[in-house]
Amino acid sequence: MFSFPIGVILDSFRLPVRDALAEAAKLGVQGIQVYVTKGELSPENMTAEKCSEFLDMVRSYGLAISALCGDLGQGFGDREGNPVLIEKSKRILELARRLDTDIVTTHIGVIPEDKSHPRYQIMLEACGELSLFAEDIGARLAVETGPERAVTLKRFLDDISSNGLAVNMDPANFVMVTGDDPVQAVYTLGDHIVHTHAKDGRKLADKDPEIIYRIIEEEIRSGKSFVELPLGEGDVPFQLYLKALEDIGYKGFLTVEREVGEDPAKDIGKAVLFLKNLIRQGNDHEGQCGH
């Protein structure tokens, strides 16, 4: 039986925090995810008092925080730059615990398919350190899917010596970038998946993921290699995808992410309704099969 709570990325509304919370509450979702890499919600600005105030405000709308977004936009492929990024990521993980969540989602860069590639070891060392730190404080750093195939990410996770590194499953990134099957990816990554982004899209042209993830904002605007679309209008087979999540025992959030579009609130509302209908249809079908 499908029992996924639905969330939204607060920043997708492109509104002030309180206004965005009000919009989320109107949609009848259960949770929100927020970016904390800069601005008023960044670790350096979130004193104990401000953490308490923000949590109270979120809860006053009947919402929970599904995860924080701690994507610093650079990945962990540069050994010289990694120490600063690692320390910032540790502060974000600590902030997550203060905000009553244990998940921070991020992009770590493009994992090389060839383990002998120098960047593989650099990324492994950085993520290994963060994984141990996350595990020590009861948190999970969830790697967002998309830059590499699921089997490559799974192998990388297996090479990490702790459970602090996990997966934020974004089915659209697989569809738009690598062309990987998001349904099979769920089974491949299994219980590493602790959070998901509900997003849809379509691949328009084959392009090296390393190019895409270095200039991703330009790629999104131009639509040269892929296009992000409202839920149900792209190539993610959502009914099969949700069934796969159910099969692996996933109980976490489906968090709507809308990165483009002229009316984000309208698109997010349609996405929430789309997910609610899918969940209801899935449960109705299961109920009929049980009789």
Secondary structure, 3 states (H helix, E strand, C coil): CCCCCEEEEHHHHCCCHHHHHHHHHHCCCCEEEEECCCHHHCHHHCCHHHHHHHHHHHHHCCCEEEEEECCCCCCCCCCCCHHHHHHHHHHHHHHHHHCCCCEEEECCCCCCCCCCCHHHHHHHHHHHHHHHHHHHCCCEEEEECCCCCHHHHHHHHHCCCCCCEEEEECHHHHHHHHCCCHHHHHHHHHHHEEEEEECEEEECCCCCHHHHHHCHHHHHHHCCCEEEECCCCCCCCHHHHHHHHHHCCCCCCEEECCCCCCCHHHHHHHHHHHHHHHHHHHHHHHHHHCC
